[in-house]
Amino acid sequence: GQQVMQIPQYQHVQEGEDFTTYCNSSTTLSNIQWYKQRPGGHPVFLIQLVKSGEVKKQKRLTFQFGEAKKNSSLHITATQTTDVGTYFCAGNTGGFKTIFGAGTRLFVKA
Amino acid sequence: DVKVTQSSRYLVKRTGEKVFLECVQDMDHENMFWYRQDPGLGLRLIYFSYDVKMKEKGDIPEGYSVSREKKERFSLILESASTNQTSMYLCASRVMKGGFRGQAFFGQGTRLTVV
């Protein structure tokens, strides 16, 4: 079945360093979404990418959708302690199912 | 604001019990989902419903069933709870109109422990 792989599983950074998480799908996606889950919380929507090669920015966060619409990345510039949490990508293929990656847990040391 | 409410935050049940997890959304969303979240495995889809009385199996439906009699409510049922069903359960809903699929809104989660 459809799979969405996400790496790395964990990332420890010093505050101020950059961070990137990568998402790869076994099938072509109609769109991809990114969510953030703070410790003890529930996933909260960040953004949706739809077009091939699309790049979107939210302040220090940059999201990219690959040309083949099978991979995506989230890059955080100059991490802050408020960035801690788990970042999930979630892929849709055009059906009803949304498949989540396993998530990347970000730890930021002050 | 969209609100997705799960009936319990924490639940402790005995092996073999029938367990009901309830989820209610207040935004008239067509699609609703049940996921379980386990460390290192992310969110795995148990069941989803694309409309009232409609349901489809996700990736790990064994040992679970669902019910959606009303649009706003989606229930997850553990027919006979087992210890390997100890997990965090997350309900989500989203709008779906034509080809547009909106963002998923999640409930606060139910941490179920089966002893």
Interface residues (C-beta under 8 A of the other chain):
Chain A: G1 Q6 Q9 N31 Q33 Y35 G41 H42 P43 V44 F45 Q48 F88 A90 N92 G94 F96 K97 T98 I99 F100 G101 A102 G103
Chain B: N31 F33 Y35 G40 L41 G42 L43 R44 L45 F48 Y50 E56 G58 D59 L90 A92 R94 M96 G99 R101 Q103 A104 F105 F106 G107 Q108 G109
